Amino acid sequence: MVIEVSSSPKPVYLDHVELTGGLWQERQATNRSRTIPAIHHQLETTGRLDAWRMDPNRERPKHRSVIYMFWDSDTGKWLEAVAYSLHTHPDPELEKQADGIISLIEKAQKPDGYLNTWFGNLEPENRWRNLRDWHEMYNAGHLIEGAVAYYKATGKRTILDVLSRFADHIDSRFGPGDGQKRGYPGHPELELALVKLYRETGDARYLNLSKYFIDERGQEPNYFDIESRERGEDPADFWAQTYRYCQAHKPIREQTEATGHAVRACYLYAGIADVALETQDQELVEVSRRLWDDLTSHQMYITGGLGPAHSNEGFTFAYDLPNETAYAETCAAISLAFCAHRMFHLDPNGRYIDVMERALYNNVLSGASYEGDHFFYANPLTSYPNVNPYEHWSGITSDRHYRRQAWYFCPCCPPNWARIVASIGGYFYSTTADRLYVHLYNRNQADFAFGGKAVRLEQQTDYPWDGTVQFSVGAETPVEFELALRIPGWCRSFTLEVNGVPQPITPVNGYAVIARRWENGDRVKLVLDMPVERVAPHPEIREDAGHIALQRGPVVYCLEEVDNGPRLANIAIPSESQLQASFDADLFGGVSIITGDAVRAEPSSWPGELYQPLSVVQYSRSPFRFKAIPYYLWANREPGEMRVWIREW
Amino acid sequence: MVIEVSSSPKPVYLDHVELTGGLWQERQATNRSRTIPAIHHQLETTGRLDAWRMDPNRERPKHRSVIYMFWDSDTGKWLEAVAYSLHTHPDPELEKQADGIISLIEKAQKPDGYLNTWFGNLEPENRWRNLRDWHEMYNAGHLIEGAVAYYKATGKRTILDVLSRFADHIDSRFGPGDGQKRGYPGHPELELALVKLYRETGDARYLNLSKYFIDERGQEPNYFDIESRERGEDPADFWAQTYRYCQAHKPIREQTEATGHAVRACYLYAGIADVALETQDQELVEVSRRLWDDLTSHQMYITGGLGPAHSNEGFTFAYDLPNETAYAETCAAISLAFCAHRMFHLDPNGRYIDVMERALYNNVLSGASYEGDHFFYANPLTSYPNVNPYEHWSGITSDRHYRRQAWYFCPCCPPNWARIVASIGGYFYSTTADRLYVHLYNRNQADFAFGGKAVRLEQQTDYPWDGTVQFSVGAETPVEFELALRIPGWCRSFTLEVNGVPQPITPVNGYAVIARRWENGDRVKLVLDMPVERVAPHPEIREDAGHIALQRGPVVYCLEEVDNGPRLANIAIPSESQLQASFDADLFGGVSIITGDAVRAEPSSWPGELYQPLSVVQYSRSPFRFKAIPYYLWANREPGEMRVWIREW
């Protein structure tokens, strides 16, 4: 199928969408009050802001670490989160703080446009010498994203100009021309940032450079081999052993599998989708879809988590989805949401948004504590004392439980969480000339225009705790457009009314489309049936065989020890057990929980050694009421075991 | 309970026991014809024998690696295996080959008695400077064990004298005296070897040195800290982070848990048991039993495997027994057998031999291929394409299956397998002045003496495939002694006859004891009921919850893909299924297999995405006949999945 790229929908920017309540409004408020300040505090206390100040007396640690080499990205992501927040919730104090940091960044820029706190000052001789590992381009990408968002939020050009100069510098150094290096980012991210910069500035050089990076990637002779040899290193000594790690093992257009480091992969795929859309390159569209299909059909957790392995922070092989050791980095789920959002705009189909929603309500939200100031890097689907996804080691003694941390040595996840939560409104709607796509449901009001006529749409709902969504239309004059309401993949029956009149509509590509001349006060009522579902895993996922997960709406549930006692592996849910959803107003500000009859299949006593003939063990199958809470809220109470996949009886 | 160490039974050395058929005779024949020559070939081709030759033109690789630092142990273990083999099966060619190598070892010894191919020549300045990591004492131990065995087998003193001189050298350097270092082996092994040397030579200095090593271990200030600082290193930089790794985190007499590297642990515990026995140190007896109980009650696989983790090749925490990533090193199961054998002689109880038998018939035997020339290092209990216990990495491409290898960079396991198989006869019997303990069953004839009168005992049996064991007694004159037949822990009913007369005997401490004045031609018939058992895991072993294992007699079974198709995780054995053992004469020279009805619980089709509502998935529970083979024989046919723990329905 050839995609009509030219008529593809455009996302509605977050400034058009005001959250007026519900889960996302609450998470955004926490983000503003706790998360963004907590991250600023960490940027300051860990020396990341001093790095911009370049005070020779306040230099960053002297020993070399690639971690220090991507400090700039933390500032970039924080700035981006601040920008989104300012755009919807002006805050002069916060803006002043951001302006101060921007001023530091501006001063740190070199006359030739180069901008990097490590290589700009401590190792100028090593600029652009190791694209594979040293993250200069990754930092550039995050700073560009921050700059574009800040400019859009405030109209202040300083940071946009600074980063445009840096992009110009990169454009002059890299490319197919004489004297240029044929390199590309070791950690993709700049690709999608350059497309944002192109869209904001209209300067096609940025789009072309992004396309160059994508097309040059993985070509032979491999650039990472070349630059390794130029440093006097043997390319075979690359620690990760394979360029699959950074998706540079073969040209992009020949790639068929999601490989390597999961965040690199999804940032890259997002960039590919952006370039495909902007250049209307049908082959790249196909590449995007092929990689997406592999990613989501073979390598994704039910929580929207990606990357089972700690060793490469990424993918291993199809259906390899261990739960206890799942890495499932918060950034990877966020990058999956980025990717999904872009895929929709290439190929307007609700299946992409289904995955985006799965990631958002589960692995993304679990990335921060309910209080907003502690963060998960890895998001396992089972947690057991003494086990954590980073290592499996006899020396674990300090804390038996895997818990969220206030910060990480490599803290990519906290500011990533802050920026996606601050910008969540931007994921709600897309438009074409005559259609309004509604992707996500949450109380909000949003403004659009069709044919030059303004429309306001208001959503009233308790989604995701309830499947009823009521829309009201505000329009000074009647407006003709198609309202395309997403019928989520998890939803197996729904009803739709306009002004009380049932609409027997069959969804097309995941959307129920109501074409109408809308008048002020029109009301639409969408009722998505939202029963508790037992979810079965694909039969190739060996880790989940014999188990089910509980899901209601987009929310995946888990058992925690605090509610269900220890040894969660011994709990089974009989197939005939009635499962009940109820709203617990006292739990985390009000969430739906799931309860039901379960059995704890355990011996009443154990006769001695570790292994016993089954016939001598007296198993009692004690019935009890289990209580499951949303996965994303685990590890916010008393520490203990956690489990998503539960034995079926 | 105070152990009467002085009256404890003594093992009957292997030269008294002639295997006359059955499984162990077949494995020994393969060991002689294939394994011992294969290992010699590797010693030669990898440079290990050249290392003894110390030809400056044929030096070992120049770059430093701790692996090269324990090359000597490989020669030591090969020599020990050869010695046992020569003792029961003289072979002039093999003896000549061994004598040649002994001559190289002799020439490599320094005038002061020091003996080590790496530090003796390449780094003489670093002798004894890093006991923690550099394996000089470990090498010494294995060479001593080889020397003692060779002397016993051949009566030739050369190698025993060489190693006695080396032991004297060590004794002069280490101890509590002035000018001595207060060190002890980083990798325990020398402790048990010194007790062997003491027993062979009668020189109490060797026993005292072993006791010193044990008592000094883990004392403060920690010797490994001291020697680190002497090398100019910060002890905190120890790669393993904790001295739990080498069981030196606290004094031995204060230790209560099996910790760290599993092989180090069990070699150490075996040495402790030896010293406890020889010194009649009741406290050390208690320490041995405490550590044994922790080891076998909390940290042992059903196969007798030890050590779930690759990261430390060892223990993590109680009940942490993952199957797919189980390290369960072959050497660890062998060291468990060593330990068990010694524990019995400290505390004559069949429960230790039960564990020894579990290890021998499962994790030990699985260490080598049926053909005897390929070896497992790690012995997982589940195997799945692309997964191996060493790593979990996206780069796996060369061989999708975990298989035995002809050799390893660190090849401790192959010669360890060779020496335990060659010496298996030495694990069959123990005696006191008036009792003959029979531990293991396999066709053999063995010679003993009680009160100066010779007795020959002959076993006729197809154990482990059949539970019937017939004994006949040969004695020129009647002999009074107690025949103590082990009633294995796995056996829940048995019958015993003497000359056709039933003997209603209740076993005491795991042995059925027949006190009698035995006459020539007396016949004993022991019938151990050997049904197929479904085995239940301890309820704290989360990985095995809802699963059973199949065991018959001492043999643990597994499913392989070649017999049962792929996706073994989806196979369940209904609780009402009749399980049948049958003898398959064509499989690996004849072994018992288990068959029965199972179901393959899989959807007949899968509607699309990875996760589906259970209600829309049509599960078919297709019945089929499963076939299970002995675990130790897995990975000898077509590569594919393997599984020990099977879902119960």
Interface residues (C-beta under 8 A of the other chain):
Chain A: A240 Q241 T242 R244 Y245 T259 G260 T296 S297 H298 M300 I302 P308 A309 S311 N312 G314 F315 T316 F317 D320 T325 Y384 P385 N386 V387 E391 H392 W393 S394 G395 I396 G489 W490 R492 E533 R534 V535 A536 P537 H538 P539 E540 I541 R542 E543 A545 G546 I548 A549 Q551 R567 L568 A569 N570 A572 A601 E602 P603 W606 E609 L610 Y611 Q612 P613 L614 S615 V616 V617 Y619 R647 E648
Chain B: A240 Q241 T242 R244 Y245 T259 G260 T296 S297 H298 M300 I302 P308 A309 S311 N312 G314 F315 T316 F317 D320 T325 Y384 P385 N386 V387 E391 H392 W393 S394 G395 I396 G489 R492 E533 R534 V535 A536 P537 H538 P539 E540 I541 R542 E543 A545 G546 I548 A549 Q551 R567 L568 A569 N570 A572 A601 E602 P603 W606 E609 L610 Y611 Q612 P613 L614 S615 V616 V617 Y619 R647 E648
